[in-house]
Amino acid sequence: MIQLDNLVKKFGDLAAVNDLSLSIGRGEFFAMLGPNAAGKTTTIKLLTGLIKPTSGAARICGFDIQREPLEARRRLAYVPDFPFLYDKLTAWEFFRFIGEMFRLDAARYKKNSHELVARFHLSEFVDRPLEGLSHGTRQRIAIVSALLHDPEVFVIDEPMVGLDPQHARVVKDVLKERSLAGMTVLVSTHQLSIAEEMADRIGIIDKGRLKLVEDKTALIDRLGRMEAHIGLAQPIAEVPPALGTFHLELRNHGATLCYHAESLEDRQTGLARLVQALTHRNIAFTTIDVKQSSLEDIFVRLTGEGALA
């Protein structure tokens, strides 16, 4: 449904997007992550036809966005992080404008708009001019307008900007339901919780290149780490040589034994083997505190410390 082939976009000597290729299938929920100035928004603008690539191609449902823009955009919806709305219109007038632009018949427009307005809790706002509404309400109106024509591909940049937790949950639920029903969703976000909670696959982009594209679970399995802090009943002066096969270090003046595991096998079975070894050697412990790598940990490691600032 989304196909990017060797996309390049240069601004002078700067390659904002550098030989980027990506395929996202029907019904897939894909999260694109990256630090500031990584190339995420430029990639989305190339995909949606807002700017032309230096080279390469972007296709929506098989239609080249540059060569067949109308066919591609009939199947596409795009919500930027700060969407443009016609401020002098009411929400109902704006929805009607969008419906007519996509040539929806009256029955379909009314059905879709009324269902979406109710779902997004917009009933009390739809007769007011858009210019007087809050940023979060405008964001919800933009999302509703983008869903009116039942797009096959939905692209959204920072979906939760300005939304309170209640309405953020509505957006998450609606997008996931649509994805399960066959709509392809591409989300570009700094909020790693969205990717962890909702995405089928995750792409990490940095300096205009895709560093990886992977299933969320497989990514954490492959690149995750585990650290266990074992509180000892009595401090010890050094790690016993017999435990040398484990990656251990002493902290808190010998009162805490820290176990580091990187391989999937060590993360799955290493701690149990270590506990057995400690028990066998009569090294008593009182607590075990385990921390597994989160997606945020992996993201920071791949894109550099401070990239989330």
KEBA-165324 format. One record per residue (C-alpha): residue in three letters; x, y, z negated. Coordinates in steps of 0.1 Angstrom, whole numbers, plus 5000, padded with zeros to 4 digits. Layout:
// residues N
ALAXYZ;...
This chain:
// residues 309
MET500050005000;ILE503050234993;GLN506150185014;LEU509250415012;ASP512050325036;ASN515450475032;LEU514150815022;VAL516651105021;LYS515851465012;LYS518651715011;PHE518652075000;GLY521852205014;ASP524551975001;LEU522351844973;ALA520751504980;ALA517651524958;VAL516551184971;ASN519250954984;ASP518450645005;LEU515450544983;SER513450244993;LEU510450104974;SER507349894981;ILE504349894958;GLY501549644965;ARG497749664963;GLY496449694927;GLU499849744912;PHE500349984884;PHE503850124889;ALA505650364866;MET508550584879;LEU510850704851;GLY513750934852;PRO515451224834;ASN514951584844;ALA516151664880;ALA516351284888;GLY514351324920;LYS510951194908;THR508851494919;THR510751524952;THR510051164959;ILE506351214952;LYS506251524974;LEU507751315002;LEU505251034997;THR502351264997;GLY503551465027;LEU504051795010;ILE507651815022;LYS509351645051;PRO512251405046;THR515651465060;SER515451105071;GLY513550785064;ALA509750735062;ALA506850715037;ARG503750515044;ILE500350495027;CYS498350175036;GLY500550135066;PHE500150495079;ASP503150725082;ILE502451035061;GLN504251255086;ARG503051105119;GLU499451005108;PRO498751245079;LEU494951235081;GLU494650865080;ALA497150835052;ARG495551115031;ARG492050965035;ARG493350675014;LEU495350884990;ALA494851084959;TYR497451304943;VAL497351484910;PRO500451704902;ASP501551794867;PHE500052134871;PRO497152094896;PHE495852374917;LEU492052444913;TYR489852714929;ASP489352914897;LYS486253104909;LEU484352784914;THR482552584888;ALA483552224884;TRP480352104902;GLU481152334931;PHE484752214932;PHE483551854932;ARG481151924960;PHE483952094980;ILE486151784975;GLY483351554985;GLU482751745017;MET486451755025;PHE486551375024;ARG483251355042;LEU481451165015;ASP477651125020;ALA475451294995;ALA474450974977;ARG477950854972;TYR479251204961;LYS476451234935;LYS476850884922;ASN480650914918;SER480651264904;HIS477951194878;GLU479650874867;LEU483051034864;VAL481851344847;ALA480251124820;ARG483250904817;PHE485651194813;HIS483351384788;LEU482951684811;SER479251744810;GLU479452064789;PHE482052214812;VAL480852144848;ASP478752464851;ARG481452694839;PRO484052874862;LEU487252684862;GLU489352984854;GLY487952994818;LEU488752624810;SER491652494789;HIS494552314805;GLY493451974793;THR489952024806;ARG491352134840;GLN493551834841;ARG490551604836;ILE488651784863;ALA491551744886;ILE491651364879;VAL487951334885;SER488151524918;ALA491051294929;LEU488950984921;LEU485751104939;HIS486550934972;ASP487550604957;PRO491150624969;GLU493150314977;VAL496350484964;PHE496450714934;VAL499650914926;ILE499851124894;ASP502751324880;GLU502751344842;PRO499151234837;MET498851314800;VAL499951684802;GLY497651884780;LEU495351594770;ASP494451514734;PRO494651154723;GLN491051074730;HIS491051194765;ALA494451054772;ARG492950714763;VAL490150764788;VAL492650844815;LYS494650534807;ASP491550314806;VAL490150444839;LEU493450414858;LYS494050064845;GLU490449954854;ARG490850094889;SER494249924892;LEU492749594883;ALA490049654909;GLY492649704936;MET493650064935;THR497450114937;VAL498650354910;LEU501950534909;VAL502650734878;SER505650954874;THR506251034837;HIS508751114809;GLN506450934784;LEU507950594781;SER504950474761;ILE502750494792;ALA505150274811;GLU505450024782;GLU501750004777;MET500350004812;ALA502849944840;ASP503249614859;ARG506649724872;ILE508950004863;GLY511350194885;ILE514150414870;ILE515450684892;ASP518550894885;LYS520351144907;GLY518051064936;ARG518650684936;LEU516650404922;LYS518850244895;LEU516449944892;VAL512949824899;GLU511749544877;ASP508849374859;LYS508549534825;THR508949214805;ALA511849094827;LEU513549424823;ILE513549414785;ASP514549044786;ARG517449124809;LEU518749444793;GLY517449434758;ARG519449414727;MET518749304691;GLU520249424659;ALA519549254625;HIS520449394592;ILE520749124565;GLY520749254529;LEU523149024509;ALA522448934473;GLN526048994465;PRO528549204485;ILE531349024504;ALA534749154512;GLU534949014548;VAL532948814573;PRO533848444567;PRO535948304596;ALA533448024600;LEU530848284612;GLY533248414639;THR531048284667;PHE528448544658;HIS528848924665;LEU528849044630;GLU530049354610;LEU529849454574;ARG528249774563;ASN527349944530;HIS530549834513;GLY529949464521;ALA526249464510;THR524749454545;LEU525649204573;CYS524849334608;TYR524149084636;HIS524349214672;ALA522749004700;GLU522749094737;SER522048784757;LEU518548654759;GLU519548324743;ASP521148504713;ARG518148724708;GLN515848434709;THR517748184687;GLY520848354673;LEU519348494642;ALA517848154632;ARG521247994637;LEU522948264616;VAL520448224588;GLN521047854588;ALA524847914587;LEU524548154558;THR522347914539;HIS524747634545;ARG527647844531;ASN525647954501;ILE525648314511;ALA522448444496;PHE520448724512;THR517348924501;THR516149104532;ILE516349084570;ASP515449394591;VAL515249324629;LYS515249594656;GLN514649494692;SER515449724721;SER512549934733;LEU512150064769;GLU513350394756;ASP516650244744;ILE517250084778;PHE516250404796;VAL518750614776;ARG521450364782;LEU520950354819;THR520550734825;GLY522950864800;GLU522850994764;GLY520951324762;ALA518951254793;LEU515651284774;ALA516451624761;
